[in-house]
Amino acid sequence: MKRGFLVPAFLCLCAIVAFTMGTLFRLRLLPFLRPDTVLSVGRQVSTEQFAHFISKGFYIAGAATVALAAATLIGLLRAK
């Protein structure tokens, strides 16, 4: 396995972590998401709104990472 192919593999691993974190936030499985409110940017926000917003960010980051991994892999295969 060539060293260049580790980059797309690492990006896929990062995407898996991002999707996992998004799911943990969406299902409110993390201990600090158990109370009804969370302090976010100096104001009280309902945990449900906060978890939904943050999980959406993780899902978008995961999708962007998958796209970047695919583009990197295609670039490496074409250079070969």
C-alpha positions as CSV (number, residue, x, y, z in Angstrom):
1,M,0.0,0.0,0.0
2,K,1.5,3.3,-1.0
3,R,1.8,6.1,1.5
4,G,-0.5,8.4,-0.5
5,F,-3.5,6.2,0.0
6,L,-3.4,6.7,3.8
7,V,-4.8,10.2,3.3
8,P,-8.2,9.1,2.0
9,A,-8.3,6.3,4.6
10,F,-7.6,8.9,7.3
11,L,-10.3,11.2,5.9
12,C,-12.8,8.3,5.9
13,L,-11.9,7.6,9.6
14,C,-12.5,11.3,10.4
15,A,-15.9,11.1,8.6
16,I,-16.9,8.1,10.7
17,V,-16.0,10.0,13.8
18,A,-18.0,13.0,12.7
19,F,-21.1,10.9,11.9
20,T,-20.7,9.1,15.3
21,M,-20.5,12.4,17.1
22,G,-23.5,13.8,15.2
23,T,-25.5,10.7,16.2
24,L,-24.4,11.0,19.9
25,F,-25.5,14.7,19.9
26,R,-28.8,13.9,18.0
27,L,-29.8,11.2,20.5
28,R,-28.5,13.3,23.5
29,L,-26.4,10.5,24.8
30,L,-23.6,12.7,26.2
31,P,-23.8,13.4,29.9
32,F,-23.8,17.2,29.6
33,L,-26.9,17.0,27.3
34,R,-29.1,15.4,30.0
35,P,-30.3,18.6,31.7
36,D,-33.2,20.6,30.1
37,T,-31.0,23.6,29.3
38,V,-27.4,24.3,28.3
39,L,-25.4,27.5,28.5
40,S,-24.4,28.3,24.9
41,V,-22.7,31.6,24.0
42,G,-23.7,33.1,27.3
43,R,-27.4,32.3,27.2
44,Q,-29.7,29.5,28.2
45,V,-30.7,27.3,25.3
46,S,-32.9,24.2,25.4
47,T,-30.9,21.0,25.1
48,E,-33.1,19.8,22.2
49,Q,-32.3,22.8,20.1
50,F,-28.6,22.8,20.9
51,A,-28.2,19.1,20.2
52,H,-30.1,19.4,16.9
53,F,-28.0,22.3,15.8
54,I,-24.6,20.8,16.7
55,S,-25.5,17.4,15.3
56,K,-26.4,19.0,12.0
57,G,-22.9,20.6,11.9
58,F,-21.3,17.3,12.6
59,Y,-23.3,15.6,9.8
60,I,-22.3,18.4,7.3
61,A,-18.7,18.1,8.3
62,G,-18.8,14.3,7.9
63,A,-20.4,14.7,4.4
64,A,-17.8,17.2,3.4
65,T,-15.0,14.9,4.6
66,V,-16.4,12.0,2.6
67,A,-16.5,14.2,-0.5
68,L,-12.9,15.3,0.1
69,A,-11.8,11.7,0.6
70,A,-13.4,10.7,-2.7
71,A,-11.8,13.6,-4.5
72,T,-8.4,12.8,-3.1
73,L,-8.8,9.1,-4.0
74,I,-9.8,9.9,-7.5
75,G,-6.9,12.3,-7.8
76,L,-4.5,9.6,-6.6
77,L,-5.9,7.0,-9.0
78,R,-5.6,9.4,-12.0
79,A,-2.0,10.3,-11.1
80,K,-1.2,6.6,-11.1
